[in-house]
Amino acid sequence: MIDMEQRKAELQQLIGDLLAEARRQGATAAEAAVSSNAGLSLTVRLGETETIEHTRDNGLGVTVYFGHRKGSASSSDLSSQAIRETVEAACNFARYTSEDPCSGLADAELMATDIPDLDLYHPWQQSVDEAIQLATRCEDAARDFDPRIFNSEGASLNSHDGLHVYGNTHGFVAGYPSSRHSLSCAVVGKQDGSMQRDYWYTLSRQADRLDAPDEVGRMAAERTLARLNARTLPTQQAAVLFQADVAVGLLRSFIGAIRGSALYRKASFLLDHMGKPVFPEFVTIHEEPRLPMGLASAAYDNEGVATSNRAFVRRGLLESYVLDSYAARKLDMQTTGNAGGVRNLRINSGELDLTGLLKKMDRGLLVTELMGQGVNMVTGDYSRGAAGFWVEGGEIQYPVEEITIAGNMRDMMMGLLEVGSDVETRSSVQTGSWLIERMMVAGE
Amino acid sequence: MSDLIQIAQQTILTPVGLAERDLDRMLGGLTGTGVDAADLYFQSSRLESWVLEDGIIKEGAHTIEQGAGIRVISGEKTGFAYSDELQLPILEEAARAARAITRSGAEQSVRISGVPVPRQLYAPVNPLPTLNEVEKVELLHQLDQEARRQDPRIKEVIVSLVAAHDVVLVAAIDGTLNADVRPLVRLNVHVIAEQGSRREQGSSGGGARESLDYFLQQERGLGYAREAVRQALVNLEAVDAPAGSMPVVLGPGWPGVLLHEAVGHGLEGDFNRKGTSAFSGRIGEQVAADCCTVVDDGTLPGRRGSLTMDDEGTPGQNTVLIENGILKGYMQDKHNARLMKVDSTGNGRRESYAHLPMPRMTNTYMLPGGHDPEEIIASVDRGLFAVNFGGGQVDITSGRFVFSASEAYLIEKGKITRPVKGATLIGNGPESMTRISMVGDDLKLDAGVGVCGKEGQSVPVGVGQPTLKLDELIVGGTEQ
């Protein structure tokens, strides 16, 4: 096992070297990040080991400022010669980029000073053989579940450890190790000549918090079987219930629309909505960046700015954008410590679980899969391929596929009737299922 | 020995003190009982990108990536390890990790030898310095000005330029030694137009395995700027798209993303070996209308998806996938080809040394048919004419695929009438292909912007098709 403290000291030294080299080559300010990751990915298919991949990645990136001119460069080589060349490449760019008054490091007084241990590092302790056994158990559970499960794409185990260090010429330098483990399974079912596949996975920073392999396999099998003999629907307006794992995508689209870079480019459907209602009154959306063991936790953002709890939507009103220091300057605002994105975002949940939501919807479409991009961030127009289940009398009737659902994100957000208590926790953006009043469902 | 191998050795191996005999020795260490195949993949990449926004050059970035991937295959098992450090002891450690997939066996000796590639499809140039920095900056400004000059409603312009220089060397225990030097350039213009409170976007771009002056020739770069503006202005007038099943006419060129999603992925060898594709076991069967012939052609000179050799050292090929509606063949890499007892079709590709190769498309397109495009439009009573698309996606098992129109028009009584908003189209690959009733005589390939993602790996690809008509496809608009 690598000694993480020693490795961290080495990478911090590397950051020091990068910044010193940038200064030496004439930069007035600079920032740099170095990462070092290692991991194991393996797949077991039809009971046999199919692939074993050992991964090991290093990377360094540096951005230099000559006043308000900026240049960047990155390399997978951490040698001292590579450092010199990378800084030189960045400095060369800064000679040709334009003077941009908004460009530069985040303000020095915003740098994080208290950097708590957020409990993000729990390296994989088991051998490759044990990992293979886990994946095998997972796939076996799926394949043995039902004779209609006749084929498999396999079960995969992924385990990655990383060390990430960031520093800038304000004197800020910090780093932390982290780990991430997942187990997934995808199987193929067949009935009456038609095939369907589906998958399931579990994800955690700590291996022993992963769901049991049998449970993951069983879920993959159940989800696959539930899709067999799917049909399409007549074209109609209908209520739509987005199951929690696909509702995550809607929440991400909302976040994309309040991102500083989308706003200053006027490329957002939520331009000029600050302080205005964007969701019904029961909705609050907030982030908790310093959550221990959180999938997106960090005490500082990608510019070294201290992170803190923040509400983006309160009682349905848009209360904050998602800003880094550059977008903040463009918009004449203050950074929200979101360089690199939102961290552990949650929308508040209601009382109803998925069964309760189905009852409340009574008649409509439960969406369990979305296909394609189909979200126009400038206009909010939304049109995506979907699969799921038709619901009547509050109960699932039959699986459906080869349909599209369409609307506009603004109407969908305002038409949100309920957020479920069935929160998807495998994501840095977390939500329960979304029940939306009405969308256009296109089919035959 | 070919020039390409010499260039690759000088670029990657010589600076770190490695020679051909070291590769022989490393490969020897990968052999043994139970080992069916093994290869070393060395790569050195330089990438440069520029972004203009708000009328100023906002970003410039340079990326260096270098490393080696080592793969060992035994039956259906693959062991893989890679390193971004090219010192011999580190590579040997990675080789041991990859080799651990099989535990027995005595080493054999391996002698690799270079075979000349049949034909180089692009010049082995480094495109990065083919324009100097002042010229690059000037090009970006010109496009910004050209876009703004077209119409006062253009409020935002983003121009991005990317140039990549990729040198790869493959050596395998079957004796393969091959190398490629791959230039790749891409230029994109994205605009936002504003009219009253309405805002719409348009984007256009292109690229090729060429040097950067490709964009100066035939006013290509300026053309992208004009095209992005044209699309944004069309979208300002667009009304809600229709919802439901209807005839759809797809324009020539980029709408060929239909073929990439509806049939392309489903014909990749890995899915068919495993029997998970809707096309599995169907060679010789009718899977598309008689008028459809679809090929995957990696041999088009200079094209974004073209490959002088693939990432396993196999020369790029032109493979017939569907001929007059009959399924002819799959796209193969060496691993899946061996297991299916066929030959590799030169489709073994990987995103980088840090990824495993798998069967991937190159340039996938449909051959022209006999219809005049105007005749095709005229044959539709009420339907959709879609000419530009965003991305697509496919579920290869059920055959369902989607692709999203970004520029489309209503066809009413045989005439193109009004532009409609973007909408997702959804269908089932094998079914939709049998519903193609007319194929135009206007085959066009896309401008060179395609990126294909599979299992987390991105590779550049091309698509193309003539104008074609599907009698029925579901259009995901909002108007019933």
Contacts between the chains, C-beta under 8 A, distances in Angstrom:
chain1	res1	chain2	res2	distance
A	45	B	76	7.7
A	45	B	274	7.5
A	48	B	76	6.4
A	48	B	77	6.9
A	49	B	77	5.6
A	49	B	101	7.4
A	50	B	76	6.1
A	50	B	77	6.4
A	50	B	78	6.8
A	51	B	77	7.4
A	51	B	78	4.5
A	51	B	79	7.6
A	51	B	80	6.5
A	51	B	356	6.8
A	52	B	77	7.9
A	52	B	78	7.5
A	52	B	79	5.1
A	52	B	80	7.0
A	52	B	100	7.3
A	52	B	101	5.8
A	53	B	80	4.4
A	53	B	81	7.2
A	53	B	356	6.8
A	54	B	80	7.1
A	54	B	81	4.1
A	54	B	82	7.8
A	54	B	94	7.2
A	54	B	97	4.6
A	54	B	98	7.4
A	55	B	82	7.2
A	55	B	354	6.9
A	56	B	81	7.7
A	56	B	82	7.0
A	56	B	83	6.2
A	56	B	84	7.4
A	56	B	94	8.0
A	57	B	84	6.6
A	57	B	354	6.7
A	58	B	84	5.5
A	58	B	85	7.9
A	70	B	58	7.7
A	70	B	59	6.9
A	70	B	60	7.8
A	71	B	60	5.3
A	71	B	61	7.5
A	72	B	59	6.8
A	72	B	60	6.9
A	72	B	61	4.0
A	72	B	62	7.4
A	73	B	61	6.2
A	73	B	62	4.1
A	73	B	63	7.1
A	73	B	64	7.7
A	74	B	61	7.1
A	74	B	62	7.5
A	74	B	63	5.0
A	74	B	64	7.3
A	75	B	63	7.2
A	75	B	64	4.2
A	75	B	65	7.5
A	76	B	64	6.8
A	76	B	65	4.8
A	76	B	66	6.1
A	76	B	67	6.4
A	76	B	84	4.3
A	77	B	64	6.5
A	77	B	66	6.1
A	77	B	84	6.6
A	77	B	85	7.8
A	82	B	64	7.1
A	85	B	64	7.5
A	86	B	62	7.6
A	86	B	64	7.0
A	89	B	62	3.9
A	89	B	64	7.9
A	90	B	61	7.9
A	90	B	62	7.0
A	92	B	62	7.8
A	92	B	133	7.5
A	93	B	60	3.2
A	93	B	61	6.8
A	93	B	62	6.7
A	94	B	60	7.6
A	95	B	133	7.4
A	96	B	57	6.4
A	96	B	60	6.2
A	96	B	133	4.6
A	96	B	134	7.4
A	96	B	136	7.6
A	96	B	137	5.4
A	97	B	56	7.9
A	97	B	57	4.6
A	97	B	58	6.6
A	97	B	59	6.7
A	97	B	60	5.1
A	98	B	56	3.5
A	98	B	57	4.6
A	98	B	58	7.0
A	99	B	56	7.5
A	100	B	56	5.9
A	100	B	58	6.2
A	103	B	58	7.8
A	128	B	100	7.7
A	151	B	274	7.1
A	151	B	275	5.7
A	151	B	276	5.9
A	153	B	274	7.1
A	153	B	276	6.1
A	188	B	276	5.4
A	188	B	397	5.7
A	194	B	398	7.2
A	195	B	276	7.7
A	195	B	278	6.8
A	195	B	397	5.0
A	195	B	398	6.3
A	196	B	397	6.3
A	196	B	398	5.5
A	197	B	276	6.7
A	197	B	395	7.0
A	197	B	397	4.0
A	197	B	398	7.3
A	227	B	398	8.0
A	230	B	398	7.9
A	232	B	474	7.5
A	235	B	243	5.3
A	235	B	244	3.9
A	235	B	245	7.5
A	235	B	480	6.0
A	236	B	480	7.6
A	237	B	480	7.5
A	265	B	53	7.3
A	265	B	156	5.4
A	265	B	158	7.2
A	265	B	192	7.0
A	266	B	155	6.2
A	266	B	156	5.7
A	266	B	192	5.7
A	266	B	194	7.2
A	266	B	199	6.2
A	267	B	156	7.0
A	267	B	192	6.0
A	267	B	201	6.9
A	271	B	199	7.7
A	371	B	393	4.8
A	371	B	395	7.2
A	371	B	400	7.1
A	371	B	401	7.9
A	371	B	402	4.4
A	371	B	424	7.8
A	371	B	426	7.2
A	372	B	391	6.8
A	372	B	392	6.3
A	372	B	393	4.9
A	372	B	402	3.7
A	372	B	403	6.8
A	372	B	404	5.3
A	372	B	424	5.1
A	372	B	426	8.0
A	373	B	390	5.4
A	373	B	391	5.1
A	373	B	404	5.6
A	374	B	390	7.6
A	374	B	402	7.5
A	374	B	404	4.8
A	374	B	422	7.7
A	374	B	424	4.4
A	374	B	476	7.5
A	376	B	201	7.5
A	376	B	421	8.0
A	376	B	422	6.0
A	378	B	192	6.4
A	378	B	199	5.5
A	378	B	200	6.4
A	378	B	201	4.7
A	379	B	199	7.0
A	379	B	200	6.6
A	379	B	421	7.5
A	381	B	421	5.5
A	381	B	422	6.3
A	383	B	241	7.4
A	383	B	404	7.1
A	383	B	422	6.8
A	383	B	423	4.7
A	383	B	424	4.4
A	383	B	476	4.3
A	383	B	477	6.8
A	383	B	478	7.7
A	384	B	402	7.3
A	384	B	424	5.4
A	384	B	476	7.1
A	385	B	393	7.4
A	385	B	400	7.1
A	385	B	402	3.6
A	385	B	424	5.6
A	385	B	426	4.3
A	385	B	476	7.2
A	387	B	400	7.4
A	401	B	398	6.7
A	401	B	400	6.0
A	402	B	400	5.7
A	402	B	426	5.7
A	402	B	427	7.0
A	402	B	428	6.1
A	402	B	474	6.5
A	403	B	426	7.0
A	403	B	474	7.0
A	404	B	243	7.5
A	404	B	402	7.7
A	404	B	423	7.5
A	404	B	424	5.2
A	404	B	425	8.0
A	404	B	426	5.3
A	404	B	474	6.2
A	404	B	475	7.6
A	404	B	476	2.7
A	405	B	476	7.2
A	406	B	241	7.7
A	406	B	243	6.5
A	406	B	423	6.7
A	406	B	424	7.6
A	406	B	476	5.0
A	406	B	477	5.9
A	406	B	478	4.7
A	407	B	478	6.5
A	440	B	243	5.0
A	440	B	476	8.0
A	440	B	477	7.2
A	440	B	478	4.5
A	440	B	479	7.9
A	440	B	480	7.0
A	441	B	243	7.9
A	442	B	243	3.9
A	442	B	244	5.2
A	442	B	245	7.8
A	442	B	474	5.5
A	442	B	475	6.4
A	442	B	476	4.9
A	442	B	477	6.8
A	443	B	244	7.3
A	443	B	245	7.2
A	443	B	474	6.2
A	444	B	244	7.6
A	444	B	245	5.1
A	444	B	474	7.3
